[in-house]
Amino acid sequence: MTRVFSYWLVLLACTPLVSQPISVDTIRWAGSEDDRINLVFLGDGYQESELDKYITDVHKVVDHFFTESPFKEYKPYFNILAIKVVSR
């Protein structure tokens, strides 16, 4: 067990950590995140050139989402964000 743990620890320590800056678009903000339902879309699968399409797709989903009950009745309680994650 110790050998396996040591292996993973060394592997993790030797793995370069790469981060990318992210951009967040506010699609809908209804109030404080403490007393709202916070719905977050993650755009994994969209390439850099497709980020505008991603935001358009999020708007389409959100528009449809609020046409159905009970969501249309609770629309004032939703904050909606779209995180732009670029896929390679």
Backbone bond lengths (Angstrom), bond angles and torsions (degrees), N, CA, C in turn:
res aa  C-N    CA-C-N  psi(-1)  N-CA   C-N-CA  omega(-1)  CA-C   N-CA-C  phi
1 M - - - 1.456 - - 1.534 110.65 -
2 T 1.325 116.31 -43.28 1.457 120.85 -178.98 1.517 110.99 -64.88
3 R 1.326 116.87 -37.29 1.457 120.91 -179.80 1.541 110.45 -64.68
4 V 1.328 116.71 -42.61 1.470 120.73 179.61 1.522 109.72 -64.94
5 F 1.320 116.52 -44.26 1.464 120.49 178.99 1.528 110.24 -61.00
6 S 1.334 117.24 -44.44 1.465 121.14 179.36 1.519 111.31 -61.85
7 Y 1.330 116.36 -39.66 1.467 120.97 178.07 1.527 110.27 -60.03
8 W 1.312 117.34 -48.73 1.460 120.98 -178.76 1.523 111.71 -66.32
9 L 1.307 116.66 -35.95 1.456 120.71 177.96 1.526 110.77 -64.41
10 V 1.324 117.53 -44.69 1.467 121.45 177.83 1.526 110.07 -64.95
11 L 1.316 117.06 -43.08 1.463 120.84 179.16 1.522 110.91 -60.62
12 L 1.311 117.13 -44.24 1.459 121.42 179.34 1.527 110.79 -64.55
13 A 1.326 117.19 -41.94 1.462 121.52 -178.70 1.530 111.55 -66.37
14 C 1.318 117.88 -28.82 1.464 121.93 -177.77 1.525 113.44 -91.93
15 T 1.299 116.99 -7.67 1.458 121.38 -178.33 1.525 109.21 -83.32
16 P 1.316 117.39 123.49 1.471 118.22 178.05 1.522 109.92 -69.40
17 L 1.294 114.84 135.73 1.457 119.98 177.95 1.518 108.31 -93.69
18 V 1.308 116.17 123.90 1.448 122.05 -178.05 1.524 107.87 -118.24
19 S 1.271 115.10 128.84 1.457 118.82 176.58 1.517 108.57 -120.64
20 Q 1.291 114.28 158.34 1.450 118.65 176.97 1.516 108.33 -129.35
21 P 1.317 116.79 144.63 1.462 118.12 177.20 1.523 108.98 -66.59
22 I 1.302 115.49 142.60 1.461 119.05 178.71 1.519 109.45 -118.02
23 S 1.285 113.91 152.51 1.451 121.84 177.56 1.526 107.83 -118.59
24 V 1.305 115.77 137.13 1.457 120.79 -179.38 1.518 108.44 -119.97
25 D 1.329 116.56 125.58 1.466 122.05 175.32 1.518 108.59 -101.51
26 T 1.310 116.19 133.53 1.456 120.61 174.44 1.524 107.53 -87.51
27 I 1.312 115.99 114.01 1.462 121.52 179.70 1.527 109.95 -84.40
28 R 1.326 114.94 -40.88 1.465 120.74 179.99 1.523 107.58 -152.68
29 W 1.325 116.97 131.49 1.461 121.02 177.37 1.519 107.89 -127.97
30 A 1.328 115.71 115.09 1.462 120.85 -176.09 1.521 112.83 -106.34
31 G 1.320 117.35 -8.31 1.459 119.45 179.17 1.511 111.49 154.38
32 S 1.311 114.26 -168.52 1.457 121.13 -176.70 1.524 111.76 -55.00
33 E 1.342 115.50 137.03 1.467 119.71 -179.88 1.523 111.89 -66.20
34 D 1.317 117.64 -15.34 1.464 120.72 179.71 1.522 113.25 -72.98
35 D 1.322 117.09 -27.77 1.464 118.54 -177.91 1.526 112.78 -126.99
36 R 1.319 115.75 31.30 1.460 122.72 176.22 1.527 109.21 -130.94
37 I 1.313 115.59 163.43 1.465 121.32 171.58 1.518 105.60 -87.12
38 N 1.306 116.32 120.43 1.463 121.65 -177.07 1.518 108.95 -101.51
39 L 1.319 115.68 109.20 1.460 122.23 -179.47 1.520 107.47 -103.90
40 V 1.342 115.61 123.24 1.457 120.65 -175.54 1.527 109.36 -121.34
41 F 1.320 115.92 126.73 1.462 122.23 175.52 1.516 108.29 -97.03
42 L 1.320 115.80 137.58 1.458 122.08 178.84 1.520 107.79 -116.41
43 G 1.319 116.44 117.20 1.460 121.52 -171.56 1.509 115.10 -83.54
44 D 1.300 118.38 41.58 1.455 120.35 178.57 1.527 109.52 -66.90
45 G 1.311 116.99 132.07 1.462 121.83 -179.91 1.515 112.48 109.81
46 Y 1.326 117.02 -12.51 1.462 120.88 177.60 1.523 108.86 -96.50
47 Q 1.333 116.12 134.11 1.452 120.83 177.09 1.526 109.21 -84.91
48 E 1.320 115.96 168.69 1.471 121.60 -177.77 1.531 111.95 -51.66
49 S 1.309 116.42 -42.39 1.466 120.61 -178.18 1.527 113.07 -72.19
50 E 1.329 117.55 -10.57 1.465 121.86 -177.07 1.529 113.83 -106.37
51 L 1.329 118.05 8.06 1.459 119.85 -175.51 1.528 112.89 -65.24
52 D 1.317 118.01 -33.89 1.469 119.57 175.38 1.524 110.39 -64.75
53 K 1.323 116.76 -39.89 1.465 121.26 176.77 1.529 110.13 -63.57
54 Y 1.331 116.96 -39.79 1.457 121.49 177.99 1.530 110.84 -57.75
55 I 1.326 117.18 -47.75 1.469 120.49 -179.91 1.525 110.17 -64.31
56 T 1.326 117.34 -39.74 1.464 120.66 176.00 1.524 110.65 -61.48
57 D 1.332 117.33 -42.81 1.468 121.77 178.27 1.528 111.50 -63.10
58 V 1.329 116.80 -40.30 1.468 120.11 177.98 1.522 110.00 -61.95
59 H 1.327 117.07 -44.66 1.470 120.45 178.58 1.532 111.05 -60.27
60 K 1.323 117.82 -40.37 1.462 121.02 178.37 1.522 111.20 -62.25
61 V 1.331 116.54 -44.79 1.471 120.54 -179.83 1.525 110.07 -64.38
62 V 1.324 116.82 -44.62 1.465 121.11 -178.76 1.528 110.49 -64.26
63 D 1.324 117.20 -43.67 1.467 120.31 178.59 1.523 110.95 -59.34
64 H 1.318 116.78 -43.28 1.467 120.08 178.54 1.530 111.33 -69.05
65 F 1.317 116.80 -40.08 1.461 122.87 179.98 1.529 111.07 -53.81
66 F 1.325 116.92 -42.96 1.462 120.88 -176.77 1.527 114.29 -85.48
67 T 1.328 117.53 6.86 1.469 119.44 172.80 1.529 111.12 -89.98
68 E 1.324 116.83 -11.95 1.463 122.49 -175.38 1.528 111.10 -105.38
69 S 1.333 115.26 144.62 1.460 120.57 172.62 1.516 108.58 -79.20
70 P 1.267 118.74 147.21 1.470 130.58 2.18 1.524 113.46 -88.51
71 F 1.333 116.94 3.49 1.458 119.38 -174.00 1.523 113.21 -66.41
72 K 1.336 117.46 -36.82 1.460 118.23 -178.57 1.522 111.07 -65.86
73 E 1.340 117.37 -30.53 1.463 120.19 178.20 1.533 111.90 -74.53
74 Y 1.316 116.40 -25.76 1.461 121.05 -177.34 1.524 113.37 -105.12
75 K 1.311 116.94 14.08 1.464 121.64 -178.61 1.536 112.90 -52.72
76 P 1.335 118.88 -38.43 1.471 118.65 -179.92 1.534 114.90 -65.50
77 Y 1.315 116.69 -7.79 1.463 120.18 -177.62 1.534 113.29 -103.62
78 F 1.318 117.77 9.35 1.460 121.66 -176.28 1.528 112.04 -111.10
79 N 1.312 115.45 130.61 1.464 122.70 164.01 1.530 105.73 -104.04
80 I 1.318 116.27 136.54 1.464 119.44 -178.39 1.525 108.88 -130.25
81 L 1.323 114.27 127.60 1.460 121.90 -179.64 1.522 109.64 -125.07
82 A 1.308 116.23 151.21 1.465 121.96 176.46 1.529 107.65 -124.46
83 I 1.322 115.73 119.29 1.459 121.05 178.52 1.525 108.00 -95.44
84 K 1.306 115.22 124.74 1.472 120.34 -179.26 1.517 109.48 -89.13
85 V 1.316 115.83 103.75 1.453 121.73 176.88 1.528 106.68 -109.99
86 V 1.308 116.74 122.54 1.457 121.39 -176.95 1.526 109.11 -86.90
87 S 1.327 116.16 126.99 1.455 121.37 174.73 1.524 109.59 -95.71
88 R 1.300 115.20 149.02 1.466 119.63 179.65 1.497 111.56 -86.30
